[in-house]
Amino acid sequence: MFIKIGVATIPPATMVACRLLLAAVILLAYAGARGHRIPFTLAAWSTFAFVGVVGNVIPFALIAWGEIVVDSGLAAILMGTMPVATALLAHAFTGDEKLTPRRAGGVLMGFSGTVLLVGVSALSGLGAEVTAQMAIFGGALCYAITTVFVRRFARLPDPVMAAGAMLAGAVVIVPWAFAVDAPLGLDPSWASVAAVAVLGVVSTAFAALIYFYLIRVVGAAVFSQVNFITPALGVFFGIVFLGEAPNADAWLALVMIVTGIWLVTRGRRAA
């Protein structure tokens, strides 16, 4: 919702640059207040750069570009491949997140529930705009790769990882925004400015802290189930705020999604 408000008068590259810059400033202040310092070593900044670029800049750009022509329903299904890819990658590259039959069944059930929730008819658009669809799928794959990478290689404290990743992403996207958007000459609305502020503070800075904490505590595959919750929340908000009445397929899909998540997360420690 806030992205749609933001891009009404702020171009996508500039919006991404602003939200990453704002998040970086907040997270650097938070890390400093917690007594952390950002290390200036090749190993640390290689990790920051990978997470900042592959986990933020590239998927932000790919998904935003792809959704110009891809319907939201099909985009939701394409993004729903992220937990599937994460489970497979975690099985291959981590020692404690093997793909058991129960976990595999849960991931597939969650994905099937997502397809049913947004409508099987959305799949009819596959192939019509192949490049744009592959861009959205590429964004989902970037999220999966980054999640497993963080699980394997992020050894710094959560506030340091969050601040470093946002700063590294900003270093890449800010010059690009100046090159393609000439942001100093823009005249954005106050609504767009406020939307970008919310994105920077809540959806980027605060979310980054939650992201690194949860991957460390519950693992990559369990964390990735959030992608199945997103369309379910869309249905919930439609009921609460728009007075929509979901059909039987939607309720069945919600049951499938919740059951799939339960199968994936069952047996993890209480935290």
VENZIVEN-V115597 format. One record per residue. N is the residue number from 1. RES is the residue in one letter. PHI is phi in whole degrees, 0 to 359 (* if undefined). OMEGA is omega as a letter, one per 30 degrees, with the letter a starting at -180 (NA if undefined). BURIAL is 1 if it has 16 or more other C-alpha atoms within 10 Angstrom, else 0. Layout:
n=N res=RES phi=PHI omega=OMEGA burial=BURIAL
n=N res=RES phi=PHI omega=OMEGA burial=BURIAL
//
This chain:
n=1 res=M phi=* omega=a burial=0
n=2 res=F phi=290 omega=l burial=0
n=3 res=I phi=297 omega=l burial=1
n=4 res=K phi=298 omega=l burial=0
n=5 res=I phi=293 omega=a burial=1
n=6 res=G phi=294 omega=a burial=1
n=7 res=V phi=284 omega=l burial=1
n=8 res=A phi=300 omega=a burial=0
n=9 res=T phi=227 omega=l burial=1
n=10 res=I phi=236 omega=a burial=1
n=11 res=P phi=299 omega=a burial=1
n=12 res=P phi=306 omega=a burial=1
n=13 res=A phi=298 omega=l burial=1
n=14 res=T phi=293 omega=l burial=1
n=15 res=M phi=297 omega=l burial=1
n=16 res=V phi=297 omega=l burial=1
n=17 res=A phi=300 omega=a burial=1
n=18 res=C phi=294 omega=a burial=1
n=19 res=R phi=292 omega=l burial=1
n=20 res=L phi=289 omega=l burial=1
n=21 res=L phi=297 omega=l burial=1
n=22 res=L phi=298 omega=l burial=1
n=23 res=A phi=297 omega=a burial=1
n=24 res=A phi=297 omega=l burial=1
n=25 res=V phi=298 omega=a burial=1
n=26 res=I phi=297 omega=a burial=1
n=27 res=L phi=289 omega=l burial=1
n=28 res=L phi=296 omega=l burial=1
n=29 res=A phi=295 omega=a burial=0
n=30 res=Y phi=294 omega=l burial=1
n=31 res=A phi=298 omega=l burial=1
n=32 res=G phi=295 omega=l burial=0
n=33 res=A phi=295 omega=l burial=0
n=34 res=R phi=275 omega=l burial=0
n=35 res=G phi=87 omega=a burial=0
n=36 res=H phi=264 omega=l burial=1
n=37 res=R phi=239 omega=l burial=0
n=38 res=I phi=280 omega=a burial=1
n=39 res=P phi=288 omega=l burial=0
n=40 res=F phi=251 omega=l burial=0
n=41 res=T phi=239 omega=a burial=0
n=42 res=L phi=298 omega=a burial=0
n=43 res=A phi=297 omega=a burial=0
n=44 res=A phi=296 omega=a burial=1
n=45 res=W phi=284 omega=l burial=1
n=46 res=S phi=294 omega=l burial=0
n=47 res=T phi=294 omega=l burial=1
n=48 res=F phi=302 omega=a burial=1
n=49 res=A phi=296 omega=a burial=1
n=50 res=F phi=297 omega=a burial=1
n=51 res=V phi=293 omega=a burial=1
n=52 res=G phi=295 omega=a burial=1
n=53 res=V phi=273 omega=a burial=1
n=54 res=V phi=286 omega=a burial=1
n=55 res=G phi=268 omega=a burial=1
n=56 res=N phi=229 omega=a burial=1
n=57 res=V phi=298 omega=a burial=1
n=58 res=I phi=295 omega=a burial=1
n=59 res=P phi=294 omega=l burial=1
n=60 res=F phi=305 omega=a burial=1
n=61 res=A phi=290 omega=a burial=1
n=62 res=L phi=298 omega=a burial=1
n=63 res=I phi=291 omega=l burial=1
n=64 res=A phi=299 omega=l burial=1
n=65 res=W phi=292 omega=a burial=1
n=66 res=G phi=295 omega=a burial=1
n=67 res=E phi=285 omega=l burial=1
n=68 res=I phi=297 omega=a burial=0
n=69 res=V phi=241 omega=a burial=0
n=70 res=V phi=267 omega=l burial=1
n=71 res=D phi=298 omega=a burial=0
n=72 res=S phi=297 omega=a burial=0
n=73 res=G phi=296 omega=l burial=1
n=74 res=L phi=294 omega=l burial=1
n=75 res=A phi=299 omega=l burial=1
n=76 res=A phi=297 omega=l burial=1
n=77 res=I phi=293 omega=l burial=1
n=78 res=L phi=298 omega=l burial=1
n=79 res=M phi=291 omega=l burial=1
n=80 res=G phi=292 omega=l burial=1
n=81 res=T phi=284 omega=a burial=1
n=82 res=M phi=300 omega=l burial=1
n=83 res=P phi=297 omega=l burial=1
n=84 res=V phi=295 omega=l burial=1
n=85 res=A phi=296 omega=l burial=1
n=86 res=T phi=297 omega=l burial=1
n=87 res=A phi=299 omega=l burial=1
n=88 res=L phi=293 omega=a burial=1
n=89 res=L phi=293 omega=l burial=1
n=90 res=A phi=297 omega=l burial=1
n=91 res=H phi=299 omega=a burial=1
n=92 res=A phi=280 omega=a burial=0
n=93 res=F phi=241 omega=l burial=0
n=94 res=T phi=236 omega=a burial=0
n=95 res=G phi=267 omega=a burial=0
n=96 res=D phi=236 omega=l burial=0
n=97 res=E phi=228 omega=a burial=1
n=98 res=K phi=287 omega=a burial=1
n=99 res=L phi=275 omega=l burial=1
n=100 res=T phi=286 omega=l burial=0
n=101 res=P phi=304 omega=l burial=0
n=102 res=R phi=296 omega=a burial=0
n=103 res=R phi=292 omega=l burial=1
n=104 res=A phi=299 omega=l burial=1
n=105 res=G phi=297 omega=l burial=1
n=106 res=G phi=294 omega=l burial=1
n=107 res=V phi=297 omega=a burial=1
n=108 res=L phi=294 omega=l burial=1
n=109 res=M phi=292 omega=l burial=1
n=110 res=G phi=298 omega=l burial=1
n=111 res=F phi=293 omega=l burial=1
n=112 res=S phi=297 omega=l burial=1
n=113 res=G phi=296 omega=l burial=1
n=114 res=T phi=296 omega=l burial=1
n=115 res=V phi=299 omega=a burial=1
n=116 res=L phi=295 omega=a burial=1
n=117 res=L phi=294 omega=a burial=1
n=118 res=V phi=278 omega=l burial=1
n=119 res=G phi=108 omega=l burial=1
n=120 res=V phi=301 omega=a burial=0
n=121 res=S phi=299 omega=l burial=0
n=122 res=A phi=298 omega=a burial=1
n=123 res=L phi=291 omega=a burial=0
n=124 res=S phi=295 omega=l burial=0
n=125 res=G phi=276 omega=l burial=0
n=126 res=L phi=299 omega=l burial=0
n=127 res=G phi=96 omega=a burial=0
n=128 res=A phi=292 omega=l burial=0
n=129 res=E phi=231 omega=a burial=0
n=130 res=V phi=300 omega=a burial=0
n=131 res=T phi=297 omega=l burial=0
n=132 res=A phi=294 omega=l burial=1
n=133 res=Q phi=295 omega=l burial=1
n=134 res=M phi=293 omega=l burial=1
n=135 res=A phi=295 omega=l burial=1
n=136 res=I phi=293 omega=l burial=1
n=137 res=F phi=299 omega=l burial=1
n=138 res=G phi=298 omega=l burial=1
n=139 res=G phi=298 omega=l burial=1
n=140 res=A phi=298 omega=l burial=1
n=141 res=L phi=293 omega=l burial=1
n=142 res=C phi=301 omega=l burial=1
n=143 res=Y phi=298 omega=a burial=1
n=144 res=A phi=296 omega=a burial=1
n=145 res=I phi=298 omega=a burial=1
n=146 res=T phi=295 omega=a burial=1
n=147 res=T phi=298 omega=l burial=1
n=148 res=V phi=290 omega=l burial=1
n=149 res=F phi=301 omega=l burial=1
n=150 res=V phi=298 omega=l burial=1
n=151 res=R phi=300 omega=a burial=1
n=152 res=R phi=276 omega=a burial=1
n=153 res=F phi=242 omega=a burial=0
n=154 res=A phi=280 omega=a burial=1
n=155 res=R phi=248 omega=a burial=0
n=156 res=L phi=277 omega=l burial=0
n=157 res=P phi=304 omega=a burial=0
n=158 res=D phi=307 omega=l burial=1
n=159 res=P phi=298 omega=l burial=1
n=160 res=V phi=290 omega=l burial=1
n=161 res=M phi=299 omega=a burial=1
n=162 res=A phi=296 omega=a burial=1
n=163 res=A phi=296 omega=a burial=1
n=164 res=G phi=296 omega=a burial=1
n=165 res=A phi=294 omega=l burial=1
n=166 res=M phi=294 omega=l burial=1
n=167 res=L phi=294 omega=l burial=1
n=168 res=A phi=297 omega=l burial=1
n=169 res=G phi=297 omega=a burial=1
n=170 res=A phi=295 omega=a burial=1
n=171 res=V phi=299 omega=a burial=1
n=172 res=V phi=279 omega=a burial=0
n=173 res=I phi=279 omega=a burial=1
n=174 res=V phi=298 omega=l burial=1
n=175 res=P phi=300 omega=l burial=0
n=176 res=W phi=295 omega=l burial=0
n=177 res=A phi=299 omega=l burial=1
n=178 res=F phi=295 omega=a burial=0
n=179 res=A phi=288 omega=a burial=0
n=180 res=V phi=258 omega=a burial=0
n=181 res=D phi=246 omega=a burial=1
n=182 res=A phi=46 omega=a burial=0
n=183 res=P phi=298 omega=a burial=1
n=184 res=L phi=292 omega=l burial=0
n=185 res=G phi=262 omega=a burial=0
n=186 res=L phi=282 omega=l burial=0
n=187 res=D phi=230 omega=a burial=0
n=188 res=P phi=287 omega=l burial=0
n=189 res=S phi=284 omega=l burial=0
n=190 res=W phi=295 omega=l burial=0
n=191 res=A phi=296 omega=l burial=0
n=192 res=S phi=293 omega=l burial=1
n=193 res=V phi=298 omega=l burial=1
n=194 res=A phi=296 omega=l burial=0
n=195 res=A phi=297 omega=l burial=1
n=196 res=V phi=294 omega=l burial=1
n=197 res=A phi=297 omega=l burial=1
n=198 res=V phi=296 omega=l burial=1
n=199 res=L phi=300 omega=a burial=1
n=200 res=G phi=292 omega=a burial=1
n=201 res=V phi=281 omega=a burial=1
n=202 res=V phi=272 omega=a burial=0
n=203 res=S phi=280 omega=l burial=0
n=204 res=T phi=240 omega=a burial=1
n=205 res=A phi=293 omega=a burial=1
n=206 res=F phi=296 omega=a burial=1
n=207 res=A phi=296 omega=l burial=1
n=208 res=A phi=296 omega=l burial=1
n=209 res=L phi=297 omega=l burial=1
n=210 res=I phi=296 omega=a burial=0
n=211 res=Y phi=303 omega=a burial=1
n=212 res=F phi=292 omega=l burial=1
n=213 res=Y phi=295 omega=a burial=1
n=214 res=L phi=291 omega=l burial=1
n=215 res=I phi=299 omega=l burial=1
n=216 res=R phi=292 omega=a burial=1
n=217 res=V phi=275 omega=a burial=0
n=218 res=V phi=251 omega=l burial=1
n=219 res=G phi=96 omega=a burial=1
n=220 res=A phi=290 omega=a burial=1
n=221 res=A phi=295 omega=l burial=1
n=222 res=V phi=294 omega=l burial=1
n=223 res=F phi=302 omega=a burial=1
n=224 res=S phi=296 omega=l burial=1
n=225 res=Q phi=297 omega=l burial=1
n=226 res=V phi=304 omega=a burial=0
n=227 res=N phi=293 omega=l burial=1
n=228 res=F phi=279 omega=a burial=1
n=229 res=I phi=286 omega=a burial=1
n=230 res=T phi=303 omega=l burial=0
n=231 res=P phi=295 omega=l burial=1
n=232 res=A phi=296 omega=l burial=1
n=233 res=L phi=294 omega=l burial=0
n=234 res=G phi=300 omega=l burial=0
n=235 res=V phi=295 omega=a burial=1
n=236 res=F phi=299 omega=l burial=1
n=237 res=F phi=294 omega=l burial=0
n=238 res=G phi=296 omega=l burial=0
n=239 res=I phi=291 omega=a burial=0
n=240 res=V phi=287 omega=a burial=0
n=241 res=F phi=259 omega=a burial=0
n=242 res=L phi=245 omega=l burial=0
n=243 res=G phi=69 omega=a burial=0
n=244 res=E phi=285 omega=l burial=0
n=245 res=A phi=239 omega=a burial=0
n=246 res=P phi=299 omega=l burial=0
n=247 res=N phi=277 omega=a burial=0
n=248 res=A phi=299 omega=l burial=0
n=249 res=D phi=299 omega=a burial=0
n=250 res=A phi=295 omega=l burial=1
n=251 res=W phi=295 omega=l burial=1
n=252 res=L phi=298 omega=l burial=0
n=253 res=A phi=298 omega=l burial=1
n=254 res=L phi=298 omega=l burial=1
n=255 res=V phi=298 omega=l burial=1
n=256 res=M phi=297 omega=a burial=1
n=257 res=I phi=295 omega=a burial=1
n=258 res=V phi=296 omega=l burial=1
n=259 res=T phi=296 omega=l burial=1
n=260 res=G phi=299 omega=l burial=1
n=261 res=I phi=297 omega=l burial=1
n=262 res=W phi=298 omega=l burial=1
n=263 res=L phi=296 omega=a burial=1
n=264 res=V phi=289 omega=a burial=1
n=265 res=T phi=269 omega=a burial=1
n=266 res=R phi=299 omega=l burial=0
n=267 res=G phi=97 omega=l burial=0
n=268 res=R phi=286 omega=a burial=0
n=269 res=R phi=296 omega=a burial=0
n=270 res=A phi=304 omega=a burial=0
n=271 res=A phi=299 omega=NA burial=0
//
